[in-house]
Structure formats: C-alpha cells, structure tokens
C-alpha cells in the first residue's frame, strides 16, 4: 500500500483507466474470479497431496504403521477434494 500511496497521480489515473477498462462492465468478472479461485484451490490441494505423498514414503521406509494409516487416509481425502474441485471447474 505504501508504494501505491507514493505513486504519482498521473500513473494512478492510468492504472484506474485500465482497471475500469478491464473490469468496469465486464459481465464475466464473477465467472473469471470463480475460475481463478478454483485453479488456486486445486493447485494448493495438489501441493498438499505431493507433500503428503513424500511423508507417506518416509513413513513406509521407517515402518511407521500409525503414520502410514493416517497419511494414506489424508491422501484419499485430498484426492477426493481435488476431484471435486476439478469437477466444479
């Protein structure tokens, strides 16, 4: 925000113009925002699934059955969430 406050007025006007041009009467803005949120959510879940998979491999290597069970269940849940988000998008 500080950088925006320090921005010269003429630059702010140019930014306002482009923002209004892009989003002023854009009927698809709501749809675009929903799509963006969907993509970001899916990416976050996929990252969590990868991290969970790494932890699962480590648990399997050490023979930690309790962690294996917990992490396997987490993988199943994350996979389901990714499928749900993908279907919505």
Backbone atoms as SQL, in Angstrom:
CREATE TABLE atoms (id INTEGER PRIMARY KEY, chain TEXT, resi INTEGER, resn TEXT, atom TEXT, x REAL, y REAL, z REAL);
INSERT INTO atoms VALUES
  (1, 'A', 1, 'UNK', 'N', 0.819, -1.195, 0.000),
  (2, 'A', 1, 'UNK', 'CA', 0.000, 0.000, 0.000),
  (3, 'A', 1, 'UNK', 'C', 0.861, 1.257, 0.000),
  (4, 'A', 2, 'UNK', 'N', 1.993, 1.231, 0.678),
  (5, 'A', 2, 'UNK', 'CA', 2.843, 2.410, 0.714),
  (6, 'A', 2, 'UNK', 'C', 3.310, 2.797, -0.680),
  (7, 'A', 3, 'UNK', 'N', 3.646, 1.790, -1.464),
  (8, 'A', 3, 'UNK', 'CA', 4.109, 2.065, -2.820),
  (9, 'A', 3, 'UNK', 'C', 3.000, 2.710, -3.639),
  (10, 'A', 4, 'UNK', 'N', 1.785, 2.256, -3.460),
  (11, 'A', 4, 'UNK', 'CA', 0.660, 2.848, -4.178),
  (12, 'A', 4, 'UNK', 'C', 0.456, 4.301, -3.746),
  (13, 'A', 5, 'UNK', 'N', 0.616, 4.574, -2.467),
  (14, 'A', 5, 'UNK', 'CA', 0.472, 5.957, -1.974),
  (15, 'A', 5, 'UNK', 'C', 1.545, 6.869, -2.567),
  (16, 'A', 6, 'UNK', 'N', 2.730, 6.324, -2.804),
  (17, 'A', 6, 'UNK', 'CA', 3.836, 7.117, -3.343),
  (18, 'A', 6, 'UNK', 'C', 3.758, 7.258, -4.868),
  (19, 'A', 7, 'UNK', 'N', 2.867, 6.527, -5.496),
  (20, 'A', 7, 'UNK', 'CA', 2.742, 6.560, -6.953),
  (21, 'A', 7, 'UNK', 'C', 2.205, 7.920, -7.389),
  (22, 'A', 8, 'UNK', 'N', 2.820, 8.513, -8.409),
  (23, 'A', 8, 'UNK', 'CA', 2.349, 9.813, -8.907),
  (24, 'A', 8, 'UNK', 'C', 0.902, 9.739, -9.389),
  (25, 'A', 9, 'UNK', 'N', 0.206, 10.864, -9.292),
  (26, 'A', 9, 'UNK', 'CA', -1.213, 10.936, -9.629),
  (27, 'A', 9, 'UNK', 'C', -1.465, 10.527, -11.076),
  (28, 'A', 10, 'UNK', 'N', -0.614, 10.954, -12.004),
  (29, 'A', 10, 'UNK', 'CA', -0.845, 10.614, -13.405),
  (30, 'A', 10, 'UNK', 'C', -0.748, 9.104, -13.648),
  (31, 'A', 11, 'UNK', 'N', 0.136, 8.439, -12.937),
  (32, 'A', 11, 'UNK', 'CA', 0.257, 6.981, -13.053),
  (33, 'A', 11, 'UNK', 'C', -0.977, 6.316, -12.450),
  (34, 'A', 12, 'UNK', 'N', -1.456, 6.861, -11.321),
  (35, 'A', 12, 'UNK', 'CA', -2.673, 6.310, -10.705),
  (36, 'A', 12, 'UNK', 'C', -3.854, 6.410, -11.668),
  (37, 'A', 13, 'UNK', 'N', -3.943, 7.506, -12.415),
  (38, 'A', 13, 'UNK', 'CA', -5.032, 7.676, -13.372),
  (39, 'A', 13, 'UNK', 'C', -4.948, 6.634, -14.487),
  (40, 'A', 14, 'UNK', 'N', -3.754, 6.376, -14.954),
  (41, 'A', 14, 'UNK', 'CA', -3.570, 5.355, -15.989),
  (42, 'A', 14, 'UNK', 'C', -4.000, 4.001, -15.445),
  (43, 'A', 15, 'UNK', 'N', -3.600, 3.689, -14.213),
  (44, 'A', 15, 'UNK', 'CA', -3.988, 2.418, -13.588),
  (45, 'A', 15, 'UNK', 'C', -5.501, 2.326, -13.427),
  (46, 'A', 16, 'UNK', 'N', -6.125, 3.423, -12.995),
  (47, 'A', 16, 'UNK', 'CA', -7.588, 3.441, -12.853),
  (48, 'A', 16, 'UNK', 'C', -8.268, 3.190, -14.195),
  (49, 'A', 17, 'UNK', 'N', -7.756, 3.837, -15.229),
  (50, 'A', 17, 'UNK', 'CA', -8.333, 3.675, -16.559),
  (51, 'A', 17, 'UNK', 'C', -8.295, 2.209, -16.984),
  (52, 'A', 18, 'UNK', 'N', -7.124, 1.573, -16.831),
  (53, 'A', 18, 'UNK', 'CA', -7.008, 0.175, -17.239),
  (54, 'A', 18, 'UNK', 'C', -7.862, -0.746, -16.362),
  (55, 'A', 19, 'UNK', 'N', -7.954, -0.444, -15.084),
  (56, 'A', 19, 'UNK', 'CA', -8.793, -1.258, -14.205),
  (57, 'A', 19, 'UNK', 'C', -10.255, -1.151, -14.609),
  (58, 'A', 20, 'UNK', 'N', -10.701, 0.066, -14.903),
  (59, 'A', 20, 'UNK', 'CA', -12.086, 0.252, -15.335),
  (60, 'A', 20, 'UNK', 'C', -12.333, -0.403, -16.690),
  (61, 'A', 21, 'UNK', 'N', -11.350, -0.298, -17.570),
  (62, 'A', 21, 'UNK', 'CA', -11.487, -0.911, -18.889),
  (63, 'A', 21, 'UNK', 'C', -11.588, -2.427, -18.778),
  (64, 'A', 22, 'UNK', 'N', -10.773, -2.993, -17.904),
  (65, 'A', 22, 'UNK', 'CA', -10.779, -4.442, -17.734),
  (66, 'A', 22, 'UNK', 'C', -11.997, -4.949, -16.978),
  (67, 'A', 23, 'UNK', 'N', -12.409, -4.211, -15.961),
  (68, 'A', 23, 'UNK', 'CA', -13.422, -4.741, -15.049),
  (69, 'A', 23, 'UNK', 'C', -14.675, -3.888, -14.911),
  (70, 'A', 24, 'UNK', 'N', -14.718, -2.762, -15.570),
  (71, 'A', 24, 'UNK', 'CA', -15.849, -1.848, -15.403),
  (72, 'A', 24, 'UNK', 'C', -17.195, -2.470, -15.699),
  (73, 'A', 25, 'UNK', 'N', -17.403, -2.937, -16.897),
  (74, 'A', 25, 'UNK', 'CA', -18.693, -3.507, -17.284),
  (75, 'A', 25, 'UNK', 'C', -18.515, -4.949, -17.725),
  (76, 'A', 26, 'UNK', 'N', -17.572, -5.603, -17.125),
  (77, 'A', 26, 'UNK', 'CA', -17.248, -6.972, -17.517),
  (78, 'A', 26, 'UNK', 'C', -18.219, -7.944, -16.856),
  (79, 'A', 27, 'UNK', 'N', -19.094, -8.517, -17.639),
  (80, 'A', 27, 'UNK', 'CA', -20.083, -9.468, -17.126),
  (81, 'A', 27, 'UNK', 'C', -19.441, -10.783, -16.700),
  (82, 'A', 28, 'UNK', 'N', -18.267, -11.049, -17.210),
  (83, 'A', 28, 'UNK', 'CA', -17.622, -12.328, -16.902),
  (84, 'A', 28, 'UNK', 'C', -16.694, -12.251, -15.695),
  (85, 'A', 29, 'UNK', 'N', -16.627, -11.103, -15.046),
  (86, 'A', 29, 'UNK', 'CA', -15.719, -10.945, -13.912),
  (87, 'A', 29, 'UNK', 'C', -15.993, -11.976, -12.813),
  (88, 'A', 30, 'UNK', 'N', -17.264, -12.171, -12.491),
  (89, 'A', 30, 'UNK', 'CA', -17.617, -13.137, -11.454),
  (90, 'A', 30, 'UNK', 'C', -17.173, -14.543, -11.852),
  (91, 'A', 31, 'UNK', 'N', -17.413, -14.904, -13.095),
  (92, 'A', 31, 'UNK', 'CA', -17.008, -16.215, -13.583),
  (93, 'A', 31, 'UNK', 'C', -15.484, -16.359, -13.587),
  (94, 'A', 32, 'UNK', 'N', -14.795, -15.298, -14.014),
  (95, 'A', 32, 'UNK', 'CA', -13.330, -15.329, -14.035),
  (96, 'A', 32, 'UNK', 'C', -12.763, -15.474, -12.630),
  (97, 'A', 33, 'UNK', 'N', -13.352, -14.778, -11.677),
  (98, 'A', 33, 'UNK', 'CA', -12.895, -14.870, -10.291),
  (99, 'A', 33, 'UNK', 'C', -13.119, -16.280, -9.749),
  (100, 'A', 34, 'UNK', 'N', -14.265, -16.857, -10.042),
  (101, 'A', 34, 'UNK', 'CA', -14.557, -18.212, -9.584),
  (102, 'A', 34, 'UNK', 'C', -13.576, -19.215, -10.191),
  (103, 'A', 35, 'UNK', 'N', -13.270, -19.034, -11.476),
  (104, 'A', 35, 'UNK', 'CA', -12.316, -19.919, -12.143),
  (105, 'A', 35, 'UNK', 'C', -10.938, -19.789, -11.512),
  (106, 'A', 36, 'UNK', 'N', -10.522, -18.570, -11.242),
  (107, 'A', 36, 'UNK', 'CA', -9.217, -18.348, -10.631),
  (108, 'A', 36, 'UNK', 'C', -9.146, -18.986, -9.248),
  (109, 'A', 37, 'UNK', 'N', -10.173, -18.814, -8.455),
  (110, 'A', 37, 'UNK', 'CA', -10.209, -19.429, -7.126),
  (111, 'A', 37, 'UNK', 'C', -10.157, -20.943, -7.243),
  (112, 'A', 38, 'UNK', 'N', -10.867, -21.488, -8.218),
  (113, 'A', 38, 'UNK', 'CA', -10.879, -22.931, -8.440),
  (114, 'A', 38, 'UNK', 'C', -9.477, -23.435, -8.781),
  (115, 'A', 39, 'UNK', 'N', -8.791, -22.748, -9.676),
  (116, 'A', 39, 'UNK', 'CA', -7.441, -23.148, -10.083),
  (117, 'A', 39, 'UNK', 'C', -6.482, -23.074, -8.899),
  (118, 'A', 40, 'UNK', 'N', -6.552, -21.986, -8.141),
  (119, 'A', 40, 'UNK', 'CA', -5.670, -21.830, -6.987),
  (120, 'A', 40, 'UNK', 'C', -5.937, -22.898, -5.925),
  (121, 'A', 41, 'UNK', 'N', -7.194, -23.215, -5.706),
  (122, 'A', 41, 'UNK', 'CA', -7.551, -24.255, -4.740),
  (123, 'A', 41, 'UNK', 'C', -7.021, -25.605, -5.178),
  (124, 'A', 42, 'UNK', 'N', -7.199, -25.914, -6.457),
  (125, 'A', 42, 'UNK', 'CA', -6.712, -27.191, -6.984),
  (126, 'A', 42, 'UNK', 'C', -5.188, -27.292, -6.869),
  (127, 'A', 43, 'UNK', 'N', -4.487, -26.208, -7.187),
  (128, 'A', 43, 'UNK', 'CA', -3.025, -26.208, -7.073),
  (129, 'A', 43, 'UNK', 'C', -2.578, -26.410, -5.624),
  (130, 'A', 44, 'UNK', 'N', -3.272, -25.761, -4.692),
  (131, 'A', 44, 'UNK', 'CA', -2.936, -25.914, -3.274),
  (132, 'A', 44, 'UNK', 'C', -3.146, -27.358, -2.824),
  (133, 'A', 45, 'UNK', 'N', -4.265, -27.940, -3.222),
  (134, 'A', 45, 'UNK', 'CA', -4.550, -29.321, -2.848),
  (135, 'A', 45, 'UNK', 'C', -3.543, -30.288, -3.467),
  (136, 'A', 46, 'UNK', 'N', -3.156, -30.034, -4.703),
  (137, 'A', 46, 'UNK', 'CA', -2.173, -30.894, -5.356),
  (138, 'A', 46, 'UNK', 'C', -0.811, -30.801, -4.657),
  (139, 'A', 47, 'UNK', 'N', -0.463, -29.604, -4.225),
  (140, 'A', 47, 'UNK', 'CA', 0.793, -29.429, -3.481),
  (141, 'A', 47, 'UNK', 'C', 0.722, -30.194, -2.159),
  (142, 'A', 48, 'UNK', 'N', -0.405, -30.072, -1.458),
  (143, 'A', 48, 'UNK', 'CA', -0.582, -30.804, -0.204),
  (144, 'A', 48, 'UNK', 'C', -0.498, -32.312, -0.436),
  (145, 'A', 49, 'UNK', 'N', -1.081, -32.780, -1.537),
  (146, 'A', 49, 'UNK', 'CA', -1.048, -34.204, -1.850),
  (147, 'A', 49, 'UNK', 'C', 0.385, -34.668, -2.113),
  (148, 'A', 50, 'UNK', 'N', 1.158, -33.865, -2.821),
  (149, 'A', 50, 'UNK', 'CA', 2.558, -34.220, -3.073),
  (150, 'A', 50, 'UNK', 'C', 3.356, -34.280, -1.761),
  (151, 'A', 51, 'UNK', 'N', 3.145, -33.282, -0.902),
  (152, 'A', 51, 'UNK', 'CA', 3.850, -33.268, 0.382),
  (153, 'A', 51, 'UNK', 'C', 3.433, -34.457, 1.240),
  (154, 'A', 52, 'UNK', 'N', 2.152, -34.768, 1.198),
  (155, 'A', 52, 'UNK', 'CA', 1.644, -35.908, 1.944),
  (156, 'A', 52, 'UNK', 'C', 2.252, -37.209, 1.411),
  (157, 'A', 53, 'UNK', 'N', 2.379, -37.292, 0.084),
  (158, 'A', 53, 'UNK', 'CA', 2.989, -38.471, -0.533),
  (159, 'A', 53, 'UNK', 'C', 4.433, -38.652, -0.102),
  (160, 'A', 54, 'UNK', 'N', 5.163, -37.552, -0.017),
  (161, 'A', 54, 'UNK', 'CA', 6.557, -37.628, 0.457),
  (162, 'A', 54, 'UNK', 'C', 6.617, -38.131, 1.894),
  (163, 'A', 55, 'UNK', 'N', 5.722, -37.605, 2.729),
  (164, 'A', 55, 'UNK', 'CA', 5.676, -38.039, 4.136),
  (165, 'A', 55, 'UNK', 'C', 5.284, -39.511, 4.226),
  (166, 'A', 56, 'UNK', 'N', 4.382, -39.947, 3.352),
  (167, 'A', 56, 'UNK', 'CA', 3.953, -41.343, 3.331),
  (168, 'A', 56, 'UNK', 'C', 5.113, -42.260, 2.949),
  (169, 'A', 57, 'UNK', 'N', 5.889, -41.862, 1.959),
  (170, 'A', 57, 'UNK', 'CA', 7.061, -42.648, 1.564),
  (171, 'A', 57, 'UNK', 'C', 8.040, -42.783, 2.728),
  (172, 'A', 58, 'UNK', 'N', 8.230, -41.695, 3.444),
  (173, 'A', 58, 'UNK', 'CA', 9.137, -41.716, 4.592),
  (174, 'A', 58, 'UNK', 'C', 8.604, -42.646, 5.686),
  (175, 'A', 59, 'UNK', 'N', 7.299, -42.587, 5.939),
  (176, 'A', 59, 'UNK', 'CA', 6.686, -43.451, 6.946),
  (177, 'A', 59, 'UNK', 'C', 6.808, -44.918, 6.538),
  (178, 'A', 60, 'UNK', 'N', 6.634, -45.185, 5.254),
  (179, 'A', 60, 'UNK', 'CA', 6.775, -46.555, 4.769),
  (180, 'A', 60, 'UNK', 'C', 8.220, -47.043, 4.909),
  (181, 'A', 61, 'UNK', 'N', 9.167, -46.158, 4.660),
  (182, 'A', 61, 'UNK', 'CA', 10.581, -46.528, 4.760),
  (183, 'A', 61, 'UNK', 'C', 10.978, -46.856, 6.200),
  (184, 'A', 62, 'UNK', 'N', 10.333, -46.180, 7.154),
  (185, 'A', 62, 'UNK', 'CA', 10.658, -46.418, 8.560),
  (186, 'A', 62, 'UNK', 'C', 9.731, -47.449, 9.202),
  (187, 'A', 63, 'UNK', 'N', 8.689, -47.852, 8.472),
  (188, 'A', 63, 'UNK', 'CA', 7.759, -48.844, 9.006),
  (189, 'A', 63, 'UNK', 'C', 6.806, -48.306, 10.055),
  (190, 'A', 64, 'UNK', 'N', 6.537, -47.007, 10.017),
  (191, 'A', 64, 'UNK', 'CA', 5.654, -46.361, 10.992),
  (192, 'A', 64, 'UNK', 'C', 4.194, -46.571, 10.569),
  (193, 'A', 65, 'UNK', 'N', 3.596, -47.662, 11.034),
  (194, 'A', 65, 'UNK', 'CA', 2.240, -48.054, 10.606),
  (195, 'A', 65, 'UNK', 'C', 1.186, -47.005, 10.961),
  (196, 'A', 66, 'UNK', 'N', 1.318, -46.389, 12.119),
  (197, 'A', 66, 'UNK', 'CA', 0.337, -45.382, 12.537),
  (198, 'A', 66, 'UNK', 'C', 0.346, -44.199, 11.567),
  (199, 'A', 67, 'UNK', 'N', 1.536, -43.732, 11.201),
  (200, 'A', 67, 'UNK', 'CA', 1.648, -42.632, 10.247),
  (201, 'A', 67, 'UNK', 'C', 1.203, -43.062, 8.855),
  (202, 'A', 68, 'UNK', 'N', 1.521, -44.288, 8.484),
  (203, 'A', 68, 'UNK', 'CA', 1.099, -44.799, 7.173),
  (204, 'A', 68, 'UNK', 'C', -0.424, -44.760, 7.058),
  (205, 'A', 69, 'UNK', 'N', -1.101, -45.224, 8.084),
  (206, 'A', 69, 'UNK', 'CA', -2.571, -45.216, 8.070),
  (207, 'A', 69, 'UNK', 'C', -3.115, -43.792, 7.979),
  (208, 'A', 70, 'UNK', 'N', -2.571, -42.906, 8.804),
  (209, 'A', 70, 'UNK', 'CA', -3.035, -41.513, 8.838),
  (210, 'A', 70, 'UNK', 'C', -2.773, -40.823, 7.498),
  (211, 'A', 71, 'UNK', 'N', -1.581, -40.995, 6.962),
  (212, 'A', 71, 'UNK', 'CA', -1.210, -40.337, 5.716),
  (213, 'A', 71, 'UNK', 'C', -1.946, -40.936, 4.513),
  (214, 'A', 72, 'UNK', 'N', -2.203, -42.226, 4.543),
  (215, 'A', 72, 'UNK', 'CA', -2.977, -42.859, 3.465),
  (216, 'A', 72, 'UNK', 'C', -4.389, -42.300, 3.439),
  (217, 'A', 73, 'UNK', 'N', -4.981, -42.144, 4.611),
  (218, 'A', 73, 'UNK', 'CA', -6.327, -41.567, 4.693),
  (219, 'A', 73, 'UNK', 'C', -6.321, -40.121, 4.202),
  (220, 'A', 74, 'UNK', 'N', -5.300, -39.377, 4.573),
  (221, 'A', 74, 'UNK', 'CA', -5.181, -37.987, 4.127),
  (222, 'A', 74, 'UNK', 'C', -5.052, -37.931, 2.598),
  (223, 'A', 75, 'UNK', 'N', -4.283, -38.842, 2.020),
  (224, 'A', 75, 'UNK', 'CA', -4.143, -38.895, 0.559),
  (225, 'A', 75, 'UNK', 'C', -5.485, -39.159, -0.109),
  (226, 'A', 76, 'UNK', 'N', -6.239, -40.065, 0.467),
  (227, 'A', 76, 'UNK', 'CA', -7.563, -40.390, -0.077),
  (228, 'A', 76, 'UNK', 'C', -8.474, -39.162, -0.037),
  (229, 'A', 77, 'UNK', 'N', -8.459, -38.448, 1.096),
  (230, 'A', 77, 'UNK', 'CA', -9.295, -37.258, 1.235),
  (231, 'A', 77, 'UNK', 'C', -8.871, -36.148, 0.272),
  (232, 'A', 78, 'UNK', 'N', -7.573, -35.931, 0.155),
  (233, 'A', 78, 'UNK', 'CA', -7.086, -34.901, -0.755),
  (234, 'A', 78, 'UNK', 'C', -7.421, -35.229, -2.199),
  (235, 'A', 79, 'UNK', 'N', -7.281, -36.496, -2.567),
  (236, 'A', 79, 'UNK', 'CA', -7.617, -36.915, -3.927),
  (237, 'A', 79, 'UNK', 'C', -9.098, -36.663, -4.212),
  (238, 'A', 80, 'UNK', 'N', -9.940, -36.955, -3.245),
  (239, 'A', 80, 'UNK', 'CA', -11.371, -36.685, -3.392),
  (240, 'A', 80, 'UNK', 'C', -11.664, -35.209, -3.536),
  (241, 'A', 81, 'UNK', 'N', -10.979, -34.367, -2.744),
  (242, 'A', 81, 'UNK', 'CA', -11.180, -32.934, -2.829),
  (243, 'A', 81, 'UNK', 'C', -10.722, -32.391, -4.180),
  (244, 'A', 82, 'UNK', 'N', -9.592, -32.896, -4.680),
  (245, 'A', 82, 'UNK', 'CA', -9.102, -32.462, -5.979),
  (246, 'A', 82, 'UNK', 'C', -10.108, -32.838, -7.070),
  (247, 'A', 83, 'UNK', 'N', -10.657, -34.033, -6.999),
  (248, 'A', 83, 'UNK', 'CA', -11.661, -34.464, -7.980),
  (249, 'A', 83, 'UNK', 'C', -12.900, -33.581, -7.916),
  (250, 'A', 84, 'UNK', 'N', -13.316, -33.234, -6.712),
  (251, 'A', 84, 'UNK', 'CA', -14.500, -32.394, -6.537),
  (252, 'A', 84, 'UNK', 'C', -14.262, -31.002, -7.121),
  (253, 'A', 85, 'UNK', 'N', -13.103, -30.411, -6.816),
  (254, 'A', 85, 'UNK', 'CA', -12.785, -29.084, -7.325),
  (255, 'A', 85, 'UNK', 'C', -12.647, -29.112, -8.851),
  (256, 'A', 86, 'UNK', 'N', -12.040, -30.161, -9.366),
  (257, 'A', 86, 'UNK', 'CA', -11.871, -30.277, -10.824),
  (258, 'A', 86, 'UNK', 'C', -13.218, -30.393, -11.528),
  (259, 'A', 87, 'UNK', 'N', -14.133, -31.113, -10.911),
  (260, 'A', 87, 'UNK', 'CA', -15.467, -31.293, -11.495),
  (261, 'A', 87, 'UNK', 'C', -16.235, -29.978, -11.499),
  (262, 'A', 88, 'UNK', 'N', -16.057, -29.160, -10.443),
  (263, 'A', 88, 'UNK', 'CA', -16.742, -27.875, -10.350),
  (264, 'A', 88, 'UNK', 'C', -16.210, -26.870, -11.371),
  (265, 'A', 89, 'UNK', 'N', -14.919, -27.021, -11.694),
  (266, 'A', 89, 'UNK', 'CA', -14.274, -26.044, -12.579),
  (267, 'A', 89, 'UNK', 'C', -14.526, -26.325, -14.000);
